Amino acid sequence: MLSLGIISLLTAIINYTNFSIANAPDRIKSINTRKVLGSSNFVLRMSLISEAVILCLLSYIITILLLYYINTTFLKEFLTASVAIEKNIKIYIIGIIIPIVAGLIAGVYPAYYITSFPAALALKGTFSLSPTGVKFRNVLIGFQYIITFIIIIAASFIYSQNYYMQHTDLGFNKDQIIVTNFEWGDNSARDFLSNELKRNPHIENVGFANGVISSNTSIMSWGRSYNGNRVDFTAFPVDENMFDILELTLIDGRKFSELDKLSPNGALLMNETAIKQYDIKINDQIADIPILGTFKDFHFKPMNTAIEPMALFLKPQNNWGNFLTAYIKVKAKSNMFETMDFVKKTIKKNYPEYTESPMFYDTILQNTYQNEKYVSALVSLFGFASILISIVGVFGLVLLECHSKEKKIGVRRVYGASVNQIILSFNKIYIKILVLCFVISVPFGVAITKKWMENFAYRISISWWMFLLVFIAVLLITVATVSVQVFKSANNNPVDNLKSE
């Protein structure tokens, strides 16, 4: 985020430079009038630089006011630290350096450029662009486009990765399940709550476990001995109903039964990764705990973690403490909100000290990737801002070129060139810049995206059509911007453009 902030500030500085130069034709006369009346170049340049610095300082003040406002709205959820002014006085004071430096950098080149024209030439009204200046400004615009392409490419893949994580098959059924905290209940409370809830005809089953599967819940790891070798796996304590509630797929052996919880050591169901990695046999034992069967792998941790050896551990009835979480399976086609209301009322009636609210399971799983969603939203916001800044820069550059080529446009119109032909000739320049910038930006965008995706064990593939969509989107916006401004200039009366000399 800090890197994106610095890059956005840099593109804004470039944009201010380009737009200031675009306004040069309108300002040169007044500047050189002041020269004729005795003002020195130094004074004029300091005046122009001061304008840029003052504008940046005003922007900084508006930024502080916006942050103050954001801190009072839901938008503060996007931030992991407080932006309250009273808690960050030093940061805001030191931060004043940023707009001063930005203003100086942004204002120096336009100040020297606008004051570099001879007074007599500027007062006469003649204005043209030097080939070197045009190339320099095209390079600045090109840099903006490279940054824009990189940010949008990264934003596109981050969004796609988040979508993939939230919508891919986790290997179990997360739908039609209500989850609630159960740390306050013992075994008798578990049985009582289960019976009370099952009185509702829309509730299919009730199960209990130590935490929320596939979320950021901490799950205990076991290191045990099996056939003289050490086996390490994740053990997730559950009751006999959880296998059916999650609708897991049994590969071999059998599921838990009511009788299994009477075993003094409990029982295990191992995932296929554990079975294959350690060559575990069904009906063997690990630390005197029988292995009843094996089930198909599922994502018991968030998607940024690879599937590891794991076991569902059926806790003995009077051992290993209480369960932490209740899973309430609702029948298909039932009204989930009405059932949720029944669950809340039932718990409140029998356990008035209970303060936490039950949640839909799929909502909890979506919240697991909240940080990734915030990153995606922020990068997308930077991408939008980057496009906006670049397009404003293009608008300024086109405005400048239209000023300098008024007579050329007038001559072409007199000799029969259509408005569309003139628009096309201008667009060709920017399309070439776009293509070059896109080619340069793609390797950087791919490298940044790949580096970010290393945080996830399961990730999307990088598809060529996503790059094409990014290019087409920026191309359409640019062509529209250029065409609107050139259309206005090309439709001016050519006589007006030719008679002023």
N, C-alpha and C positions, 0 to 999 in steps of 0.2 A: 504493500500500500504506500509506503514511503517512497519507493522508487517511482511508482505511478504518479504520485503527487509532484515529485521533482520534474518528471518528464512533462506532465501537464503544464506546470509553471513555465518550463522551457519553451514549449510550443506556444504558450500565450505570449511570451516575450517576443518570439519570432513573429507572431501574428500582429502584435502592436507595431513592430518595426515595419512590416509590410504595409499595414493600413496607414501608418503615418506618412510613408512615402507615397502611398496612393493619393493622399490629400495634398501632396506637394504642389500640384498645379494651382490649387485654390489658395495656398499660403505664400507662395513665392513672391507675389506682388507686394503683399503687406510687409513681408520680411525685408525685401529690398528697398521699399519705401523708407523703412526705418534706417536702413543702411545709408541711403542718400541724405537723410536728416541727421546723420552723425553717429548712429549706434555702431558699436564695434562688433565684430564677429563673435568675440568672447562673450559679450553681454547677451547677444541674441541666442547663442548656443546654450548658455546657462539657463536662459528663460525657457527654451524648448525642453531641456533635460528636466528642469524643475516641474514642468507640466506632467511628464511621465512619472516622476517620483510622487507628486501630489495625488495623481490618479491611483497609483498603487497603494498609497497610504489610505485613501478613501476606501479602496477595495478591502484592505485589511480590517478597517473598522466595520464594514458591512459583514465581513466574515465572522468577526467576533459576535456581532449581533445575531447572525444566523445560527452560530453554535449555541448561543444562549437560548435561542428559540428551540433548536433541536433537542436540547437537554430537558425540555418540558413536554416533549411529545413522544410518541411510540418509536420515533426514529432513533432514539438513544439506544434501542436494543441492538442496533447495528454496531455499536461501539463497545469495546471491552474495558474501557477506562472512562472515568468521568471527565467531561469537558467543562465543568462548572468553572466560571471565572475565578471565584474566590479560592478554589483549590489549585489553580494553575497560574497564579499571578506571575511567577517568574518566567514561565513558558511564554505567556502572552507579551511580557515586556521584552524578552530576548527576541521574540518573533518579529518585532518591529524592524529588525535588521533585514529580514527577508524582503519586504516590499521596497525598502530603500535601495538595496542591491539590485533587485529586479527592475526598478524604475531607472536606475543608472544605466544598466545594460541595455534596456529597451529604448532608452531615449538618446543614447550617444550617436548611433549611426544616422537616424533621421535628422538630428540636429545639425550634424556636419554636412549631410547631403543637401538639406534645404537651403543652408546658408552658403553653399559652394558655387551657386550660379552668379555670373556677373550681373550687377545691378541693372545696367542698361538693357541687357538681353531679357531679363525677367520682367522689367517694367514694360517692355515692348509687347509682351504677351506670348512670345514664342516659347514652346516647351517641347522637348523631345527626350527620349530615353536613350542612354548609351547602351551599346550591345553588352558591355561588361556588367553594367548595373542590372540589365534584364536577366543575364545568366545568374548573377548572384541571388536575385530575388526568386528565380525559379529553383535554385538550390535550396533556399530557405523553405519554399513551399514543398519541395520534394521531401525535405527532412520531416516536415509536419505529416505528410502522407505516410511516410515510412512508420512513424510512431503510431499513427492512426491505424494502419493495417495490422501492426504487431498487437496492439491492444485489442482490436476487434477479433482477430484470430484467436488470441488467448481467451477472451470472453466467450467466444462461441464454443470452444472445446471445454472450458470449465463448466458452462451451462449444460452441455451434452453429457459430461461425466456425472454431474449431479443428477441429471434426469435418469441416467442409466442406473445409478446407485439406488434411487428411490423407486424405480419401477421394474427392476430386474427380479426374476424369480429367486426367492431366498431359500427355496427347498422345503418350505412349510407354509401352511395357510395362516396368514396374519389377519384375515378378514373375519368379521362377525365375532370379535373377541373384545371383552372389556377387562381392563387390568386395574387392580387396586392394591395399595399397600396393605400388608398384613403383619407387620412387625409387632403389632399389639396383641395378636391372638395366639393362644396355645392350641394343642391338638384338639381339645374339647370344643374350643371356639371354632376351630376349622370345620369340624363335623357339623356343628350347629348352624354356622353360616351357610355351609353347602346345602343343607336340608332346607333352610329357609328360602334360599334363592331358587332352588329347584321346584318350589311350589308354583313359580311362574311358568306357565306352559310354553313361553317363548325361550326359556333357558334350557339348553340341551345338556350341558355338563359344567362342572366346576372342578378346577384343578389348582394345585399349589406348587410353587417352586421358589428357589432362593434367588430372586432377581428377575429382570426382564431380558429374555433371550433376544439376541441380535442388536442390543443397545449398548450403551457404554457402561453397563453394570459390571462390576468387578466379579469375576468368576474364579473360584479356587482352582489351583493347579496341584496335581498329585504326582509324586514320584514314587513308584512302587517296584517290587521285584516280580518278574514273571519268567519262569523257567530258567532262573539263574541270571537273567538279564534285567537291567533297569528299563522301565517304561515310564515315559512322562506324558501325561495327558490332562486335559481340562475335565473336571468333574462337576457336573451341574445337578445339584440335588432337586429332585422332583417327587411328586406323588404318583400313584398308579394311573391317574387319569390324563396326565400331561401328554403322553404319546398320542392319544386319540384326539385331544383338543388341538394339537398342532398339526394333526393329520400327516405325521411322518410316514415314510415308506419303509416297511420291514423287508430286509433282504434275506435273512436267514434266522433260524431260531424262533423264539416267541416273545410276545410283549409281556409287560408287567401284569400281575394279577393281584387280587385282594390278599391272597395268601402270602405273596412274596414279602409284604411289609411286616409280616410276623417273624421273618428271618432275623436272627440276632445281628447279622452284619449287613442286611440289605441286599440289593442286587444291582447288576450293571447291564446296560445296553450300550454297545460300543458303535461308533460310526465307522464307515468302511475305510476311512483313512487310517484309523488306529489299527483295525484288523490287518490291513495290508502292510503297514509300516513295521509292525511288531510281530506279524505272523501269529496273531492270537486265534485260538480255537474256541468255538462255541462250547459251552458247558464246562470249560476250565474255570479256574479261579484266579483272581488277583487279590493278594492280601486277604485270603479267606472270604472274598466276596464273589459269589457265582456270576458268570457271564451268561446271560440268558439268550442273547441274540445280537444281531447287527442291523443297523438301519442306514439308509442312503444319506450321504453327506448333506448338510444344510448349513447356512450361514448363521452360526450361533453368536458370532461377533460382527461388528460393523464391517462393511464391504472393503474398507481399507486394510483389513487383516485377512491373510490367506487362511483357508480351512485347515485346522490342525487336528491331531488326534483328540478325540473327545468322547465322553461317556455320560449318559443320563444315569444318575445314581439314585435309586429308590431308597430313601432313608428308612431305617428301621423305625417302627412305630413309637418307641419310647427312647429314642436316642438321637443325637446330632442336633438337638435344639428345635426351635420353631421355624416354620416357613416364613419367608419375607413378602411374598407376592401371591395374590390370588388371580387366577385366570378364569373368566366367566364366558363360556361359549354360548352364543346366541344362535337359535335356529335360523336357517336360510329364509329369506323373504319376510323376516320379522322386522318390526319397527325398532331400529336400534336406539333411537332417542327416547321412546317410551320405556324400553327395557332399561336404559341407563338411568332414567328417573326412578324406576322401581328399585334398582340396585342401591342408589343413593338413599332412598327412603328406608329400605330394609336395614342397611348398615347403621343409619342414624338412629333408627328406632331401637335397635338392640345394643348398639355401642355408641352412646351419645358423646363419649370422649373422643371419638374419631373425628379428625379435622381435615384430613386430606380428601381430595375429590378423585373418584375413579376416572379413568381416561380410556378412550378407544385405543386399542393396541397399535393400529396403523398410524395414529397421530403421534404416539411415542416414538415409533421408528422414524417418522419424518423429522421429528425434533432431534434425533441422533445426528443428523447431517446439517444441523442449523448453522454451524460455523462455515461449512462449505457453501451453503446457500447465501450467507452474508457475503462471503468472498466473491461469489458469482455476481451478486447484485452490485457490489461496489465496483468490480472490474467493468461490468456492463455500464455503470454510471460514468466511469472514466472514459470508456469507449465512446459513449454518446457525446460527452463533453469534448473529446478529442476531435470527433467528426465536426461538431459545431464550430470549434475553433479553426479547424483547417478550412472549412467552407467559408467562414468569414474572411480568412486570409486570401483564399482564391477570389472571393468577391472584390476585395480591395485591390488585388493585382489586376484583375480584369478591368476594374474601374480606371486604374492608372493607365493601362494599355489603351483603353478606349479614348481617354483624354489625349494621349500622345499620338494616336492614329486617326484622329477625327478627319483630317484632310484626306488621308489615304482611303478611309471608308467612304468619304464623300466622292472621291475620284472613281472608285470602283462602282458606286451606285450610279454615277453619271454615265459610265461606260456599259451599264446594263447588268451589273452583278445583282443577283437577287438577295433578299435578306437572309434566306436559308443558306446560300453559298457563303456569305460573310460569317454567319453563325458557325457553319461547319469548319471554316478555316481557323477560327479561334479555338473551337473544341479540339481540333487535331493536336494542337500544342499541348493541351492539358491531358488528353488521352495518352499521349506519348509519355508524359511525366508520370501519369498514373501507372502505366504498364511497367515502366522502369522501377518505380518505387515498390510496386507489388512484388516483382521478382526479387528485389533486395530484401524485402521484409519477410517473405515466407520462411527462409531458413531460420531467422531469428525467432519468429512466432512459433515454429515447430520445436525449436530447442527449448524455449521457455515453457511451452506446454508439456513437453516430455519430462522436463525437470519437475514440474508441479505434479504430474501424474505418477511419479515415482512413489508418492505417498500412499498410493492405492494398489492393493494386490490385484484387484480386478478393474480393468479400465477399458475404455472404448478404443476402437482403432481409429487412426487418423485418415479420414476420407478426403479425396481430392475435391468432391463436390462442395464441401464446406468452404474451401478456399475460393472456389468459383462464386459461391453466393456472396461472400464478403466482398470480392472484387466488383461484382455486378451492383451491389448495394451502394458502394462508395462511388462507382462510376456514374450511376443514375443521378445521385445527388449532385455530383460535380457538374455533369452535363447540364442539368436543370439550372444550376446557379449561373454558369457561364452563359447559357442561352438567354436567360431572362435579361441579364445586363447588356449583352451584345445586341439583343433585339431592340432594346430602347435606343441605343446609340445608332444602330443601322437604320432606324425609322425616322431619325432626325432629318430635317430638310437638308440635302447635300449642299444647297446654295449657302446656308448659314455656316456650314463647316468650311467652305472654300473661301468665303469672302473676307475672313479675318486673317490678316497677315501682319 
